[in-house]
């Protein structure tokens, strides 16, 4: 049962990372030629690297990737994009705020993942020595800080125009 729970948990986070990457790719295209394009591209590369770490862990633990969960994440991402499209124009300040907030929520989830694995490694030998969970938690914290600065700037723009 514990391995089944771990497989579900890791697949949920893998699906979330795929949705986040898709959102960031969309934001890169929306802000093409603008300073924000570089910000979103760098963040996407970081999240892709973290996703690869998660995939490596799953492979090492012989956990198959769940296609239905990936499809569900894709559908949820499309609904979120549709909702934001209704709220504001493509480059509108509210849409940027909501997009940054969605990305930050996802990164907070990733931080929770790494922290959960740090706690579980004490009693789950299969998790030991596979990844540097502390380093990954630190990367997530750094990503949150980067996004939070932009999110607060977007909030000021969204609520003062």
Backbone as CSV, one residue per row, in Angstrom:
resi,resn,N_x,N_y,N_z,CA_x,CA_y,CA_z,C_x,C_y,C_z
1,UNK,0.823,-1.202,0.000,0.000,0.000,0.000,0.862,1.259,0.000
2,UNK,1.937,1.276,0.794,2.796,2.461,0.863,3.404,2.764,-0.495
3,UNK,3.830,1.727,-1.233,4.401,1.956,-2.561,3.349,2.491,-3.518
4,UNK,2.110,2.008,-3.368,1.015,2.508,-4.193,0.752,3.985,-3.885
5,UNK,0.804,4.325,-2.621,0.619,5.725,-2.224,1.741,6.593,-2.766
6,UNK,2.960,6.093,-2.677,4.101,6.845,-3.198,3.968,7.021,-4.703
7,UNK,3.557,5.990,-5.407,3.386,6.084,-6.857,2.330,7.138,-7.214
8,UNK,1.227,7.132,-6.488,0.172,8.125,-6.721,0.693,9.530,-6.456
9,UNK,1.372,9.687,-5.343,1.886,10.998,-4.928,2.886,11.538,-5.945
10,UNK,3.823,10.698,-6.358,4.832,11.152,-7.318,4.207,11.450,-8.670
11,UNK,3.249,10.639,-9.092,2.573,10.909,-10.362,1.755,12.196,-10.312
12,UNK,1.145,12.489,-9.176,0.421,13.751,-9.038,1.373,14.930,-9.222
13,UNK,2.539,14.840,-8.625,3.503,15.934,-8.747,4.100,16.008,-10.145
14,UNK,4.308,14.875,-10.769,4.790,14.877,-12.147,3.769,15.557,-13.050
15,UNK,2.508,15.234,-12.871,1.451,15.851,-13.669,1.394,17.356,-13.437
16,UNK,1.547,17.766,-12.184,1.561,19.195,-11.875,2.707,19.912,-12.561
17,UNK,3.860,19.267,-12.626,5.011,19.910,-13.275,4.770,20.071,-14.767
18,UNK,4.103,19.115,-15.359,3.798,19.201,-16.788,2.847,20.365,-17.055
19,UNK,1.845,20.533,-16.198,0.914,21.653,-16.342,1.641,22.987,-16.172
20,UNK,2.557,23.045,-15.202,3.306,24.280,-14.962,4.181,24.632,-16.162
21,UNK,4.825,23.640,-16.728,5.690,23.879,-17.891,4.869,24.377,-19.069
22,UNK,3.709,23.792,-19.265,2.845,24.239,-20.358,2.400,25.690,-20.146
23,UNK,2.041,26.050,-18.924,1.653,27.431,-18.622,2.827,28.376,-18.886
24,UNK,4.014,27.988,-18.460,5.186,28.845,-18.667,5.517,28.991,-20.151
25,UNK,5.363,27.925,-20.927,5.574,28.031,-22.377,4.589,29.029,-22.984
26,UNK,3.349,28.961,-22.534,2.324,29.903,-23.014,2.720,31.341,-22.652
27,UNK,3.161,31.542,-21.416,3.557,32.885,-20.976,4.771,33.394,-21.755
28,UNK,5.688,32.504,-22.071,6.838,32.909,-22.902,6.363,33.444,-24.242
29,UNK,5.392,32.770,-24.852,4.910,33.218,-26.159,4.132,34.531,-26.043
30,UNK,3.363,34.681,-24.978,2.601,35.916,-24.779,3.548,37.104,-24.607
31,UNK,4.648,36.885,-23.910,5.589,37.965,-23.622,6.826,37.932,-24.524
32,UNK,6.709,37.302,-25.696,7.829,37.237,-26.638,8.332,38.647,-26.949
33,UNK,9.625,38.801,-26.874,10.238,40.100,-27.157,10.234,41.055,-25.984
34,UNK,9.641,40.657,-24.899,9.587,41.487,-23.688,10.533,40.905,-22.642
35,UNK,10.836,41.688,-21.624,11.737,41.252,-20.561,11.188,40.023,-19.829
36,UNK,9.877,39.945,-19.691,9.255,38.821,-18.988,9.468,37.494,-19.715
37,UNK,9.679,37.529,-21.020,9.919,36.282,-21.755,11.129,35.556,-21.175
38,UNK,12.203,36.284,-20.922,13.415,35.684,-20.362,13.141,35.108,-18.966
39,UNK,12.397,35.844,-18.153,12.056,35.372,-16.810,11.310,34.037,-16.887
40,UNK,10.289,33.975,-17.745,9.499,32.755,-17.858,10.321,31.610,-18.464
41,UNK,11.200,31.922,-19.413,12.030,30.882,-20.025,12.986,30.270,-19.004
42,UNK,13.605,31.105,-18.194,14.530,30.598,-17.172,13.793,29.763,-16.131
43,UNK,12.646,30.230,-15.720,11.857,29.496,-14.738,11.408,28.154,-15.313
44,UNK,10.994,28.146,-16.570,10.584,26.902,-17.218,11.745,25.911,-17.253
45,UNK,12.931,26.382,-17.590,14.108,25.497,-17.628,14.380,24.896,-16.251
46,UNK,14.240,25.698,-15.218,14.444,25.194,-13.849,13.411,24.125,-13.495
47,UNK,12.169,24.382,-13.851,11.100,23.433,-13.527,11.244,22.163,-14.361
48,UNK,11.693,22.303,-15.601,11.961,21.114,-16.417,13.072,20.266,-15.797
49,UNK,14.099,20.920,-15.286,15.194,20.185,-14.639,14.688,19.450,-13.402
50,UNK,13.833,20.091,-12.638,13.260,19.442,-11.450,12.355,18.283,-11.849
51,UNK,11.616,18.453,-12.931,10.755,17.365,-13.420,11.600,16.153,-13.811
52,UNK,12.740,16.413,-14.436,13.635,15.314,-14.816,14.171,14.587,-13.583
53,UNK,14.428,15.331,-12.526,14.856,14.707,-11.267,13.754,13.794,-10.739
54,UNK,12.518,14.268,-10.788,11.386,13.470,-10.327,11.219,12.223,-11.199
55,UNK,11.357,12.376,-12.505,11.263,11.224,-13.404,12.371,10.206,-13.101
56,UNK,13.556,10.698,-12.789,14.672,9.809,-12.444,14.355,9.022,-11.176
57,UNK,13.769,9.691,-10.189,13.376,9.023,-8.955,12.336,7.943,-9.256
58,UNK,11.340,8.290,-10.060,10.294,7.332,-10.388,10.871,6.129,-11.139
59,UNK,11.780,6.389,-12.042,12.414,5.299,-12.788,13.202,4.392,-11.841
60,UNK,13.950,5.000,-10.946,14.748,4.228,-9.981,13.852,3.367,-9.083
61,UNK,12.685,3.896,-8.736,11.746,3.167,-7.885,10.813,2.264,-8.694
62,UNK,11.007,2.261,-10.021,10.186,1.461,-10.933,8.711,1.827,-10.838
63,UNK,8.459,3.125,-10.806,7.093,3.649,-10.782,6.768,4.156,-12.183
64,UNK,5.736,3.601,-12.779,5.322,3.999,-14.120,4.644,5.361,-14.084
65,UNK,4.849,6.121,-15.153,4.171,7.403,-15.284,2.720,7.163,-15.684
66,UNK,1.815,7.879,-15.039,0.384,7.707,-15.267,-0.102,8.613,-16.397
67,UNK,-0.510,8.015,-17.483,-1.058,8.797,-18.605,-2.363,9.498,-18.228
68,UNK,-3.274,8.818,-17.512,-4.512,9.519,-17.139,-4.250,10.758,-16.280
69,UNK,-3.282,10.673,-15.370,-2.972,11.847,-14.539,-2.379,12.964,-15.388
70,UNK,-1.533,12.617,-16.342,-0.973,13.626,-17.244,-2.088,14.291,-18.053
71,UNK,-3.012,13.475,-18.553,-4.142,14.018,-19.323,-5.005,14.916,-18.453
72,UNK,-5.236,14.501,-17.225,-6.012,15.323,-16.296,-5.350,16.661,-16.029
73,UNK,-4.032,16.655,-15.887,-3.292,17.906,-15.662,-3.400,18.810,-16.887
74,UNK,-3.343,18.222,-18.068,-3.456,19.008,-19.302,-4.837,19.662,-19.372
75,UNK,-5.876,18.888,-19.065,-7.245,19.423,-19.098,-7.416,20.527,-18.055
76,UNK,-6.917,20.294,-16.852,-7.015,21.313,-15.799,-6.292,22.585,-16.219
77,UNK,-5.141,22.434,-16.865,-4.402,23.596,-17.351,-5.181,24.385,-18.385
78,UNK,-5.867,23.674,-19.266,-6.681,24.349,-20.284,-7.852,25.100,-19.646
79,UNK,-8.479,24.497,-18.630,-9.561,25.193,-17.920,-9.037,26.445,-17.230
80,UNK,-7.876,26.344,-16.598,-7.290,27.501,-15.915,-6.970,28.603,-16.922
81,UNK,-6.416,28.209,-18.062,-6.093,29.189,-19.096,-7.360,29.868,-19.610
82,UNK,-8.421,29.097,-19.813,-9.693,29.647,-20.260,-10.248,30.632,-19.237
83,UNK,-10.189,30.261,-17.956,-10.672,31.135,-16.884,-9.904,32.447,-16.884
84,UNK,-8.588,32.371,-16.999,-7.780,33.598,-16.987,-8.043,34.435,-18.227
85,UNK,-8.300,33.775,-19.354,-8.610,34.492,-20.590,-9.896,35.300,-20.428
86,UNK,-10.858,34.756,-19.703,-12.108,35.471,-19.456,-11.904,36.666,-18.524
87,UNK,-10.957,36.541,-17.597,-10.717,37.583,-16.604,-10.024,38.814,-17.166
88,UNK,-9.117,38.612,-18.128,-8.285,39.724,-18.582,-7.656,39.378,-19.927
89,UNK,-7.174,40.411,-20.628,-6.528,40.208,-21.923,-5.204,39.464,-21.750
90,UNK,-4.635,39.020,-22.860,-3.428,38.185,-22.839,-2.288,38.798,-22.029
91,UNK,-2.072,40.097,-22.185,-0.999,40.749,-21.438,-1.538,41.642,-20.327
92,UNK,-2.759,41.423,-19.937,-3.369,42.240,-18.899,-2.746,41.990,-17.537
93,UNK,-2.786,42.993,-16.671,-2.133,42.864,-15.363,-2.768,41.812,-14.452
94,UNK,-4.092,41.648,-14.516,-4.724,40.628,-13.684,-4.342,39.230,-14.170
95,UNK,-4.309,39.047,-15.473,-3.932,37.737,-16.020,-2.501,37.383,-15.637
96,UNK,-1.605,38.351,-15.678,-0.224,38.098,-15.265,-0.178,37.726,-13.786
97,UNK,-0.909,38.463,-12.962,-0.957,38.172,-11.530,-1.464,36.748,-11.287
98,UNK,-2.577,36.393,-11.908,-3.138,35.054,-11.706,-2.211,33.960,-12.225
99,UNK,-1.540,34.225,-13.327,-0.599,33.242,-13.880,0.585,33.032,-12.949
100,UNK,1.140,34.131,-12.453,2.263,34.024,-11.522,1.844,33.320,-10.233
101,UNK,0.638,33.606,-9.794,0.141,32.961,-8.576,-0.032,31.455,-8.791
102,UNK,-0.537,31.057,-9.948,-0.694,29.632,-10.247,0.665,28.935,-10.277
103,UNK,1.641,29.583,-10.893,2.988,29.006,-10.949,3.572,28.895,-9.544
104,UNK,3.400,29.939,-8.752,3.948,29.920,-7.389,3.281,28.845,-6.533
105,UNK,1.985,28.671,-6.689,1.292,27.604,-5.954,1.859,26.236,-6.333
106,UNK,2.132,26.053,-7.615,2.719,24.798,-8.065,4.102,24.569,-7.485
107,UNK,4.903,25.608,-7.432,6.245,25.470,-6.870,6.171,25.183,-5.376
108,UNK,5.204,25.794,-4.686,5.004,25.465,-3.268,4.643,23.994,-3.102
109,UNK,3.853,23.463,-4.020,3.541,22.037,-3.993,4.783,21.192,-4.190
110,UNK,5.649,21.630,-5.090,6.904,20.909,-5.322,7.787,20.956,-4.086
111,UNK,7.837,22.089,-3.414,8.595,22.192,-2.166,8.036,21.215,-1.133
112,UNK,6.716,21.112,-1.067,6.082,20.160,-0.144,6.479,18.722,-0.498
113,UNK,6.571,18.422,-1.784,7.008,17.097,-2.229,8.395,16.789,-1.701
114,UNK,9.345,17.683,-1.955,10.728,17.424,-1.537,10.815,17.296,-0.021
115,UNK,10.061,18.130,0.702,10.077,18.039,2.169,9.462,16.727,2.657
116,UNK,8.413,16.266,1.995,7.810,14.986,2.369,8.799,13.848,2.152
117,UNK,9.551,13.911,1.063,10.543,12.867,0.799,11.704,12.941,1.788
118,UNK,12.072,14.135,2.198,13.109,14.289,3.233,12.653,13.580,4.507
119,UNK,11.383,13.769,4.872,10.855,13.128,6.080,10.769,11.613,5.902
120,UNK,10.337,11.162,4.730,10.116,9.732,4.501,11.406,8.944,4.343
121,UNK,12.473,9.609,3.941,13.728,8.891,3.688,14.243,8.201,4.958
122,UNK,13.848,8.710,6.102,14.269,8.110,7.371,13.777,6.671,7.502
123,UNK,12.605,6.367,6.958,12.045,5.025,7.121,11.857,4.287,5.799
124,UNK,12.206,4.925,4.685,12.048,4.306,3.362,13.413,4.185,2.694
125,UNK,14.087,3.078,2.878,15.437,2.912,2.330,15.513,3.107,0.816
126,UNK,14.444,2.795,0.092,14.466,2.935,-1.364,14.649,4.388,-1.798
127,UNK,14.279,5.327,-0.943,14.406,6.751,-1.277,15.801,7.297,-1.013
128,UNK,16.588,6.587,-0.249,17.918,7.071,0.146,18.891,7.060,-1.021
129,UNK,19.661,8.129,-1.092,20.748,8.195,-2.057,20.348,8.355,-3.505
130,UNK,19.076,8.521,-3.770,18.628,8.660,-5.162,18.775,10.104,-5.615
131,UNK,18.232,11.030,-4.831,18.279,12.456,-5.144,18.726,13.219,-3.904
132,UNK,19.207,14.418,-4.146,19.548,15.320,-3.046,18.308,16.167,-2.760
133,UNK,17.436,15.649,-1.907,16.149,16.290,-1.637,16.327,17.669,-0.999
134,UNK,17.347,17.826,-0.167,17.610,19.133,0.461,17.945,20.170,-0.607
135,UNK,18.789,19.796,-1.554,19.152,20.719,-2.637,17.922,21.086,-3.459
136,UNK,17.082,20.098,-3.739,15.875,20.351,-4.525,14.897,21.241,-3.767
137,UNK,14.802,21.052,-2.458,13.952,21.928,-1.642,14.495,23.355,-1.668
138,UNK,15.794,23.489,-1.623,16.406,24.817,-1.709,16.135,25.481,-3.050
139,UNK,16.204,24.691,-4.124,15.892,25.238,-5.461,14.446,25.711,-5.521
140,UNK,13.539,24.938,-4.945,12.122,25.329,-4.951,11.933,26.630,-4.176
141,UNK,12.596,26.743,-3.036,12.493,27.967,-2.236,12.997,29.170,-3.028
142,UNK,14.103,28.996,-3.734,14.658,30.086,-4.550,13.699,30.456,-5.672
143,UNK,13.081,29.462,-6.289,12.110,29.732,-7.355,10.901,30.486,-6.811
144,UNK,10.432,30.094,-5.644,9.299,30.788,-5.017,9.643,32.259,-4.795
145,UNK,10.833,32.522,-4.308,11.246,33.901,-4.049,11.287,34.713,-5.336
146,UNK,11.797,34.125,-6.420,11.845,34.824,-7.710,10.445,35.144,-8.215
147,UNK,9.556,34.174,-8.135,8.193,34.377,-8.634,7.445,35.369,-7.749
148,UNK,7.655,35.270,-6.448,6.936,36.158,-5.521,7.242,37.628,-5.795
149,UNK,8.482,37.953,-6.111,8.822,39.346,-6.447,8.011,39.827,-7.648
150,UNK,7.942,39.004,-8.682,7.183,39.363,-9.882,5.675,39.403,-9.593
151,UNK,5.208,38.472,-8.758,3.784,38.417,-8.429,3.337,39.689,-7.719
152,UNK,4.156,40.163,-6.788,3.808,41.388,-6.066,3.834,42.607,-6.987
153,UNK,4.774,42.643,-7.923,4.791,43.725,-8.924,3.515,43.669,-9.763
154,UNK,3.110,42.470,-10.147,1.896,42.306,-10.954,0.658,42.718,-10.165
155,UNK,0.656,42.434,-8.864,-0.488,42.825,-8.013,-0.624,44.339,-7.993
156,UNK,0.497,45.027,-7.845,0.452,46.498,-7.850,-0.131,47.010,-9.158
157,UNK,0.328,46.438,-10.269,-0.168,46.875,-11.582,-1.651,46.530,-11.764
158,UNK,-2.054,45.362,-11.303,-3.445,44.915,-11.502,-4.426,45.736,-10.672
159,UNK,-4.006,46.157,-9.492,-4.943,46.811,-8.598,-4.865,48.331,-8.619
160,UNK,-3.977,48.880,-9.446,-3.872,50.336,-9.524,-4.243,50.886,-10.892
161,UNK,-4.617,49.996,-11.831,-4.979,50.499,-13.172,-6.474,50.619,-13.304
